[in-house]
Amino acid sequence: MKRIITLTLLSLFSVSMLSACNTVSGAGKDIEAAGDKIDDKAQDCKDGKC
């Protein structure tokens, strides 16, 4: 019985860690996209198109 409980807890922990990685990865992509837009706008203003 202890083995079943241990395996169940381990699998739940593994699934939660994998989903957390996807969340962090998505957030990183969103932040990178925002940074790219800010960089593009700054370059436009620098070129006098602002």
ZALO-93034 format. One record per atom (N, C-alpha, C): residue number from 0; residue in one letter; atom name; x, y, z. Coordinates in Angstrom, 3 decimals, padded with zeros to 6 digits. Last residue first. Layout:
! ZALO-93034
   lolo   kolnu   semi       east      north         up
    NUM       a     CA          X          Y          Z
...
! end
This chain:
! ZALO-93034
   lolo   kolnu   semi       east      north         up
     49       c      N    008.339    058.692   -035.087
     49       c     CA    007.516    058.607   -033.886
     49       c      C    006.450    059.645   -033.837
     48       k      N    010.309    058.556   -036.882
     48       k     CA    008.988    058.147   -037.326
     48       k      C    007.997    058.090   -036.179
     47       g      N    012.973    058.986   -036.273
     47       g     CA    012.131    060.144   -036.526
     47       g      C    010.740    059.805   -037.014
     46       d      N    014.531    056.925   -035.428
     46       d     CA    014.610    057.254   -036.860
     46       d      C    013.711    058.429   -037.241
     45       k      N    013.698    056.730   -032.834
     45       k     CA    015.069    057.153   -033.067
     45       k      C    015.248    057.601   -034.525
     44       c      N    011.202    055.655   -033.190
     44       c     CA    011.319    057.015   -032.646
     44       c      C    012.710    057.575   -032.884
     43       d      N    011.917    053.109   -034.132
     43       d     CA    011.126    054.009   -034.969
     43       d      C    011.260    055.455   -034.496
     42       q      N    013.233    052.121   -031.877
     42       q     CA    013.998    052.303   -033.115
     42       q      C    013.247    053.239   -034.062
     41       a      N    011.094    051.963   -030.114
     41       a     CA    012.225    052.849   -029.791
     41       a      C    013.046    053.126   -031.032
     40       k      N    009.572    050.021   -031.412
     40       k     CA    009.033    051.376   -031.247
     40       k      C    010.155    052.378   -030.948
     39       d      N    011.297    047.787   -031.188
     39       d     CA    010.898    048.292   -032.505
     39       d      C    010.386    049.727   -032.421
     38       d      N    011.392    047.530   -028.399
     38       d     CA    012.618    047.796   -029.142
     38       d      C    012.300    048.361   -030.530
     37       i      N    008.753    046.864   -027.885
     37       i     CA    009.317    048.087   -027.301
     37       i      C    010.567    048.495   -028.063
     36       k      N    008.636    044.428   -029.229
     36       k     CA    007.780    045.547   -029.657
     36       k      C    008.297    046.873   -029.118
     35       d      N    010.477    042.907   -027.754
     35       d     CA    010.713    043.153   -029.175
     35       d      C    009.881    044.337   -029.671
     34       g      N    009.193    042.820   -025.269
     34       g     CA    010.488    043.492   -025.403
     34       g      C    010.813    043.822   -026.849
     33       a      N    006.991    041.248   -025.935
     33       a     CA    006.792    042.625   -025.486
     33       a      C    008.083    043.426   -025.628
     32       a      N    008.319    038.840   -026.526
     32       a     CA    007.549    039.521   -027.575
     32       a      C    007.307    040.985   -027.204
     31       e      N    009.374    038.236   -023.993
     31       e     CA    010.279    038.479   -025.116
     31       e      C    009.560    039.224   -026.242
     30       i      N    007.040    037.801   -022.566
     30       i     CA    007.925    038.899   -022.165
     30       i      C    008.877    039.251   -023.303
     29       d      N    006.107    035.509   -023.908
     29       d     CA    005.304    036.741   -023.870
     29       d      C    006.165    037.950   -023.533
     28       k      N    008.145    033.688   -023.367
     28       k     CA    007.880    034.069   -024.756
     28       k      C    007.073    035.363   -024.810
     27       g      N    007.875    033.485   -020.587
     27       g     CA    009.122    033.980   -021.171
     27       g      C    008.931    034.438   -022.602
     26       a      N    005.373    032.310   -020.404
     26       a     CA    005.576    033.659   -019.865
     26       a      C    006.844    034.280   -020.448
     25       g      N    005.949    029.821   -021.512
     25       g     CA    004.986    030.720   -022.156
     25       g      C    005.151    032.148   -021.686
     24       s      N    007.700    028.821   -019.565
     24       s     CA    008.144    028.987   -020.950
     24       s      C    007.234    029.950   -021.694
     23       v      N    006.044    028.685   -017.373
     23       v     CA    007.203    029.585   -017.336
     23       v      C    007.710    029.847   -018.748
     22       t      N    004.249    026.731   -018.301
     22       t     CA    003.775    028.051   -017.908
     22       t      C    004.919    029.063   -017.920
     21       n      N    005.872    024.505   -018.679
     21       n     CA    005.161    025.088   -019.823
     21       n      C    004.691    026.494   -019.505
     20       c      N    006.663    024.066   -016.034
     20       c     CA    007.666    024.405   -017.049
     20       c      C    007.005    025.039   -018.262
     19       a      N    004.252    023.324   -014.883
     19       a     CA    004.897    024.564   -014.448
     19       a      C    005.945    025.004   -015.464
     18       s      N    003.844    020.852   -016.043
     18       s     CA    002.931    021.939   -016.396
     18       s      C    003.513    023.292   -015.971
     17       l      N    005.909    019.435   -014.809
     17       l     CA    005.899    019.598   -016.260
     17       l      C    004.977    020.731   -016.678
     16       m      N    005.129    019.515   -012.124
     16       m     CA    006.379    020.156   -012.529
     16       m      C    006.420    020.378   -014.034
     15       s      N    002.777    018.012   -012.177
     15       s     CA    002.715    019.427   -011.800
     15       s      C    003.989    020.160   -012.206
     14       v      N    003.790    015.505   -012.892
     14       v     CA    002.855    016.196   -013.779
     14       v      C    002.804    017.679   -013.449
     13       s      N    005.344    014.935   -010.615
     13       s     CA    005.960    015.029   -011.944
     13       s      C    005.069    015.797   -012.912
     12       f      N    003.407    014.803   -008.597
     12       f     CA    004.471    015.802   -008.521
     12       f      C    005.101    016.022   -009.892
     11       l      N    001.980    012.573   -009.475
     11       l     CA    001.313    013.880   -009.370
     11       l      C    002.334    015.016   -009.326
     10       s      N    003.968    010.588   -009.248
     10       s     CA    003.417    010.914   -010.565
     10       s      C    002.698    012.269   -010.544
      9       l      N    004.397    010.616   -006.473
      9       l     CA    005.496    010.926   -007.387
      9       l      C    004.968    011.307   -008.766
      8       l      N    001.895    009.791   -005.527
      8       l     CA    002.409    011.123   -005.183
      8       l      C    003.529    011.549   -006.128
      7       t      N    001.869    007.195   -006.628
      7       t     CA    000.834    008.163   -006.961
      7       t      C    001.310    009.585   -006.680
      6       l      N    004.055    006.000   -005.380
      6       l     CA    004.043    006.141   -006.835
      6       l      C    002.994    007.168   -007.285
      5       t      N    003.156    006.107   -002.695
      5       t     CA    004.391    006.775   -003.093
      5       t      C    004.412    007.006   -004.607
      4       i      N    000.876    004.492   -002.824
      4       i     CA    000.754    005.898   -002.417
      4       i      C    001.976    006.688   -002.867
      3       i      N    002.077    002.070   -003.543
      3       i     CA    001.066    002.676   -004.413
      3       i      C    000.917    004.159   -004.091
      2       r      N    003.716    001.600   -001.313
      2       r     CA    004.310    001.746   -002.640
      2       r      C    003.331    002.437   -003.598
      1       k      N    001.952    001.256    000.759
      1       k     CA    002.850    002.415    000.785
      1       k      C    003.433    002.675   -000.598
      0       m      N    000.820   -001.193    000.000
      0       m     CA    000.000    000.000    000.000
      0       m      C    000.869    001.265    000.000
! end
